[in-house]
């Protein structure tokens, strides 16, 4: 294989033009690596990369030739696409990093969930070909676990599973942090879901990219939970950072979870990032990431993530990008006003 950590590497990014894939490609270019991105041509590629055009679910001909030290695959659709690309690249790539998700763990997860926890069964686990069922596209956990198995089937211990949690940062195309920033910037009374000191666990997309590149260069394989340490920040620090960077005169109205529940407001979707205290919050924001930390994961402060995301948002000529396979997030002004006018106990 070409390259090597000391002299840079040849990297193939399957995707490479949006959010996670873009962050990986840009970080690799900054390191002086040779970077190739394979995508459908719907979005502009980062500067400094070689571009191959095709379709993960159809035309892979552009990948028929070439050799790379590693591939980073951000695919989140049916696992068959992972299997086909892995098989095609098996003899021409050193390591295969698949950006997976902590959603692959079975629910309810144990306290302090780590990489040894039980994972979900993908549909068609006994027959890899069945993992392509269209219904799997609606089952994120099963799809991601199927992608892991597809990569492992071909690459064995040369497959790395980046089990990311909540991902924030510039170029976000799900809308969570952009929604909060735009809402706070709009001013007025803001429904701030409490408690204020509620711990949050997430990862800046650029820290995910840096760790992933280090991991493939170091020859790591197997699963790694990739988010910040528990309590890296809080709901209060996140929203107060939004206030600081936007310069807004908004007032954060901290609201008890019981009031939010009584108002019929959905955590996570209508109030992005936030989950009320309980088992689901513990699963999302209380995972054990000691394995990733021991391997070199470093996470920047939340204020930096918020400030850089705001700077990116202000640079856009229009609204931020939105993945077509994900519903828009955020609370309507009507629902927010109704909840804020409800007398608190």
C-alpha positions, 0 to 999 in steps of 0.5 A: 500500500502507498503512503504511511503515517510518517509520509502522509497517506492516500485516503479515499472518502466515500462521500466527502462533500457533506458534514462528516465526510467533508470534515474528514476530507478537509482534515486529511488535506490539511495534513498533507494527505492525498485525498480522493472523494467518491460522490454523486456530484450533487455538492461541491467537493472540498478544495485539494481533493481528487474527485471520482463521480458515481453512485453507491447504489449503482455505478461504482465503475470509478472505483474499479482502479486505484489503491489507497491506504484507507477508506472512510465510509459515511454511508447511512443507507441500506448495508448492501452499499457498504458490502459492495464497496468493501468487496470492490476495494478489498485488495486495494485498500489497507483499512476500512473505517465505517462511520457507524452510530451508538444507536447500534446498541440494544435498548435499554442500554446498561449504565455507562454503556461501552463497546462490550454492550449488546448490539441490535440484530440487523434484519437478515443477519443470517443472510447478508443479502437480506440486509438490503430490504427496503424496510431497513432504511427506516430502521437506523440501528439495524442499518448501521449494524448491518453496515458494520457487519458488511465491512467486517465481512470483507476487512475483518480486524482491518475494519474500524467502526466509528460509533459516533453519538450526537455530532455537532459543528460547521456544515451540520446538515441535520439542523440541531445546533443551527436551529438553536443558534438561529432561535437564540439570534431571533431574540425574545423569550426562549424556551430553555429545556431544563435542568440547566445543569443537565449534562450533554455528551456529543462530538464536534465533527472536526474532532471526529475527523481528527480521531478517525484519521489518527485511528486509521494511521495507527491501524486501529480496528473494531468498535469505538464509541466516539463522543466527548466524555460524560458531562463535557458540557451542559444544556446551560453552557450550550445555550449560553454559548449561543447567546454569547456568540450571536450577541442576542438579547434573548432571555433563556426561560429555563423550563421544567421537563414536566412542563414541557411534557405536559405541553406535548413537546417532543424532546430531541426533535422539537427541542434538538439535542435535549432529552429529559433526565431518565433512561434515554438521556443516560443512554445518549449522554452517559456512555463510556468513552474511555477506550476512545480517550485512551486512544487519543480522542481530544474534544474542543470546548463547546464554546468553540463548536458553537462559535465556529458553527455560527460563523459558518451559518453567517457565511451562507447565502441562504438557509443551512443544508438539510438532509432530505432523509431527515425531518427538519427539527425545531419548535414552532413559535406557537408551541413555544409561546404556549409552553412559556405561557403555561404557569409553572408549578 
